[in-house]
Amino acid sequence: MIFLVLAGFIALAFAGTPVFALMGALALWLFNSADIQSSAVIIELSRLASLPSLIAVPLFTFAGYLLAESKAPRRLVALAEALFGWLPGGVAVAGLCACALFTAFTGASGVTIIALGGLVYPLLRGRGYPESFSLGLITTTGSLGLMFPPSLPIILYALVGKISIDKLFAAAAVPGLLLLAALSAYSFIVAKRARVEAVAFSWSALRAAVRGAAWEIPLPLVVIGGIYGGYFTASEAAAIMAFYVMIAEVLIYKDVPWRALPGIARESMILVGAILIVLGCALGLTSYMIDQDIPGRLFLLLHEHVKSPWGFLALLNVFLLIVNMVEIFSAIVIVVPIIAPVAAQYGIDPVHLGALFLLNLEIGYMTPPLGLNLFLSSRRFDKPLPELYRAVLPFWLLLIAALMVVTYCPSLSLWLPRLLKLQ
Amino acid sequence: MREQLRKAEARLAAVEGAILVALLAIMVTLAFTQVILRHFGLGLLWGETVLKHLVLWTGFLGAGLAAAQEKHFAWEAVHVAAPARLKPWLRLFANLSGAAITAALLAASWTFFSDDRASGAELMRVGSVVVKSWIAAAGIPLGFALVLTHMLFKCADAVAEASGK
């Protein structure tokens, strides 16, 4: 019977039935099998309103959509080029930093490749970087910012995994910086090999870029500095960012006309709605799983074959890379409630697990054959997928090496939260 | 036929969109005001509760519009790879199965809402005004009803598409 039902669910999933409906149906069926009223699923769902910091999700999403619709990407690339363009491999580093910052502030990686790809790709090619490297760099960095605050996947993971958002922001940042450093070093090597000439540093170009982005430069300082400095919480940072971005892009830069604002607000809330309904339906499912001690049983089953935490983490990395290739928001909501208690029984710090999960998420985005970034780049640059698979391979290997380092050096993700004394 | 259905759905979506934008505007203003007030050691006692439930309402209205634009998260690999003549039928199946399950969720949420209303539980007080908890809870059945309505519209649209009308 159970196998029949599961086969039915898999068939529905492949036929394109929405994830929230699949999870809702599973929750209703499981509650019904346990003789619990169906309204209990909705009682669990209504707990959405009591999740701490949930307000950060719509506010950051709205601000991110607004930034993506403005000319901020153009100003950001100009500023990064003026700052880093003179270094060996500097234009690539500028592209990396611009993409990382933009992804962090807009949450979803798709926006970065669409909005910044068209600016960074011709810039790299114009400076003499090889085509394959340029494509690989943009496809990879389209998700690099997921590791930095105020990225939406970090917030969602913290909500689902029941850990502090501020703590996870701090935990993910160091592995994110490690990736940034590794990719910058690789860019430097490629620039040397391809004999890319560094651009002369220009104070006037830097002044013009700073003047251009004068209203956007304080944003990361206020949001990231405010959270890490303990001046305000993630929810308050979201409120400040939403208000500030609206003033800057609509009233000061006038990039977004007033009449376009309702459309942007509506589109951003559609994404929020799609996330929250999956999250709500998952709450019912999670409650059932905890009630039936499914993570505990899974741990016993796994522990028979995998005794050490390191072995478990290796297995987990492979599993997450496959799962995260498919769909990130659903992956967080479905997988985290199952793996977090299992990992805890192996003695793995939940914050370290969060940083690892996010890193896997990021790599999953550009992992062939199904990573979302590959499809977006293919569409944006009109390149066949096999060409992109080849282009991202060196980057993928680099990120996998970084994943190994982060997996087996928990202190990398744990030292900053400890330093900042985040609870 | 298809055009008329689309127009009818667009009217409903426009109303939902307008409410959604208004709720977001209130949310941004209230959240920012709370931050400013906190800076001066002040704050609206009911502010946090209102914000939390506004997120729920906004989320469910957004979910309704996500159904209208067929933007709910789903595994679409089969849809992408399917031959053109099969696509409308796959679309019909995805929306029909989604609608059937949403109807069950709507029934469950209606029971939840009715129980909450019967209990007469209080959510908060703003001055002398008592706000009942069922007002906040109403967003859930309303959201599922909107998702269901849009999915049924999409089913009709997929049938019309498949039959070339």
HADDOCK unambig.tbl for C-alpha pairs under 7 A between the chains (distance, minus, plus):
assign (segid A and resid 13 and name CA) (segid B and resid 75 and name CA) 6.35 0.50 0.50
assign (segid A and resid 14 and name CA) (segid B and resid 75 and name CA) 6.22 0.50 0.50
assign (segid A and resid 14 and name CA) (segid B and resid 78 and name CA) 6.39 0.50 0.50
assign (segid A and resid 15 and name CA) (segid B and resid 78 and name CA) 6.65 0.50 0.50
assign (segid A and resid 15 and name CA) (segid B and resid 90 and name CA) 6.43 0.50 0.50
assign (segid A and resid 15 and name CA) (segid B and resid 94 and name CA) 6.00 0.50 0.50
assign (segid A and resid 16 and name CA) (segid B and resid 74 and name CA) 5.40 0.50 0.50
assign (segid A and resid 16 and name CA) (segid B and resid 75 and name CA) 5.28 0.50 0.50
assign (segid A and resid 16 and name CA) (segid B and resid 76 and name CA) 5.46 0.50 0.50
assign (segid A and resid 16 and name CA) (segid B and resid 94 and name CA) 5.16 0.50 0.50
assign (segid A and resid 17 and name CA) (segid B and resid 74 and name CA) 6.15 0.50 0.50
assign (segid A and resid 17 and name CA) (segid B and resid 94 and name CA) 4.42 0.50 0.50
assign (segid A and resid 17 and name CA) (segid B and resid 95 and name CA) 6.79 0.50 0.50
assign (segid A and resid 17 and name CA) (segid B and resid 97 and name CA) 6.37 0.50 0.50
assign (segid A and resid 17 and name CA) (segid B and resid 98 and name CA) 5.63 0.50 0.50
assign (segid A and resid 18 and name CA) (segid B and resid 72 and name CA) 5.81 0.50 0.50
assign (segid A and resid 18 and name CA) (segid B and resid 73 and name CA) 5.68 0.50 0.50
assign (segid A and resid 18 and name CA) (segid B and resid 74 and name CA) 4.56 0.50 0.50
assign (segid A and resid 18 and name CA) (segid B and resid 98 and name CA) 6.33 0.50 0.50
assign (segid A and resid 19 and name CA) (segid B and resid 73 and name CA) 5.73 0.50 0.50
assign (segid A and resid 19 and name CA) (segid B and resid 74 and name CA) 5.30 0.50 0.50
assign (segid A and resid 21 and name CA) (segid B and resid 98 and name CA) 5.72 0.50 0.50
assign (segid A and resid 21 and name CA) (segid B and resid 101 and name CA) 5.88 0.50 0.50
assign (segid A and resid 21 and name CA) (segid B and resid 102 and name CA) 6.47 0.50 0.50
assign (segid A and resid 25 and name CA) (segid B and resid 101 and name CA) 6.00 0.50 0.50
assign (segid A and resid 38 and name CA) (segid B and resid 108 and name CA) 5.41 0.50 0.50
assign (segid A and resid 39 and name CA) (segid B and resid 108 and name CA) 4.58 0.50 0.50
assign (segid A and resid 39 and name CA) (segid B and resid 109 and name CA) 6.06 0.50 0.50
assign (segid A and resid 39 and name CA) (segid B and resid 111 and name CA) 6.02 0.50 0.50
assign (segid A and resid 39 and name CA) (segid B and resid 112 and name CA) 5.26 0.50 0.50
assign (segid A and resid 42 and name CA) (segid B and resid 108 and name CA) 6.64 0.50 0.50
assign (segid A and resid 42 and name CA) (segid B and resid 109 and name CA) 5.65 0.50 0.50
assign (segid A and resid 42 and name CA) (segid B and resid 112 and name CA) 6.59 0.50 0.50
assign (segid A and resid 43 and name CA) (segid B and resid 112 and name CA) 6.92 0.50 0.50
assign (segid A and resid 49 and name CA) (segid B and resid 52 and name CA) 5.16 0.50 0.50
assign (segid A and resid 49 and name CA) (segid B and resid 53 and name CA) 5.68 0.50 0.50
assign (segid A and resid 49 and name CA) (segid B and resid 56 and name CA) 6.03 0.50 0.50
assign (segid A and resid 50 and name CA) (segid B and resid 52 and name CA) 6.96 0.50 0.50
assign (segid A and resid 55 and name CA) (segid B and resid 52 and name CA) 6.54 0.50 0.50
assign (segid A and resid 55 and name CA) (segid B and resid 55 and name CA) 6.18 0.50 0.50
assign (segid A and resid 59 and name CA) (segid B and resid 28 and name CA) 6.96 0.50 0.50
assign (segid A and resid 236 and name CA) (segid B and resid 35 and name CA) 6.10 0.50 0.50
assign (segid A and resid 239 and name CA) (segid B and resid 28 and name CA) 6.23 0.50 0.50
assign (segid A and resid 239 and name CA) (segid B and resid 31 and name CA) 5.46 0.50 0.50
assign (segid A and resid 239 and name CA) (segid B and resid 32 and name CA) 5.09 0.50 0.50
assign (segid A and resid 240 and name CA) (segid B and resid 32 and name CA) 6.00 0.50 0.50
assign (segid A and resid 242 and name CA) (segid B and resid 28 and name CA) 6.78 0.50 0.50
assign (segid A and resid 243 and name CA) (segid B and resid 28 and name CA) 6.64 0.50 0.50
assign (segid A and resid 243 and name CA) (segid B and resid 32 and name CA) 6.88 0.50 0.50
assign (segid A and resid 262 and name CA) (segid B and resid 21 and name CA) 5.96 0.50 0.50
assign (segid A and resid 265 and name CA) (segid B and resid 21 and name CA) 6.07 0.50 0.50
assign (segid A and resid 266 and name CA) (segid B and resid 17 and name CA) 6.04 0.50 0.50
assign (segid A and resid 266 and name CA) (segid B and resid 20 and name CA) 6.70 0.50 0.50
assign (segid A and resid 266 and name CA) (segid B and resid 21 and name CA) 6.17 0.50 0.50
assign (segid A and resid 269 and name CA) (segid B and resid 59 and name CA) 6.95 0.50 0.50
assign (segid A and resid 269 and name CA) (segid B and resid 62 and name CA) 5.22 0.50 0.50
assign (segid A and resid 270 and name CA) (segid B and resid 62 and name CA) 4.39 0.50 0.50
assign (segid A and resid 270 and name CA) (segid B and resid 63 and name CA) 6.15 0.50 0.50
assign (segid A and resid 270 and name CA) (segid B and resid 65 and name CA) 6.10 0.50 0.50
assign (segid A and resid 270 and name CA) (segid B and resid 66 and name CA) 5.18 0.50 0.50
assign (segid A and resid 272 and name CA) (segid B and resid 59 and name CA) 5.93 0.50 0.50
assign (segid A and resid 272 and name CA) (segid B and resid 62 and name CA) 6.63 0.50 0.50
assign (segid A and resid 273 and name CA) (segid B and resid 59 and name CA) 4.04 0.50 0.50
assign (segid A and resid 273 and name CA) (segid B and resid 60 and name CA) 5.72 0.50 0.50
assign (segid A and resid 273 and name CA) (segid B and resid 61 and name CA) 6.88 0.50 0.50
assign (segid A and resid 273 and name CA) (segid B and resid 62 and name CA) 4.13 0.50 0.50
assign (segid A and resid 273 and name CA) (segid B and resid 63 and name CA) 4.08 0.50 0.50
assign (segid A and resid 273 and name CA) (segid B and resid 66 and name CA) 6.91 0.50 0.50
assign (segid A and resid 274 and name CA) (segid B and resid 63 and name CA) 5.25 0.50 0.50
assign (segid A and resid 274 and name CA) (segid B and resid 66 and name CA) 6.27 0.50 0.50
assign (segid A and resid 274 and name CA) (segid B and resid 72 and name CA) 5.33 0.50 0.50
assign (segid A and resid 274 and name CA) (segid B and resid 73 and name CA) 6.69 0.50 0.50
assign (segid A and resid 276 and name CA) (segid B and resid 59 and name CA) 5.84 0.50 0.50
assign (segid A and resid 277 and name CA) (segid B and resid 60 and name CA) 6.89 0.50 0.50
assign (segid A and resid 277 and name CA) (segid B and resid 63 and name CA) 6.61 0.50 0.50
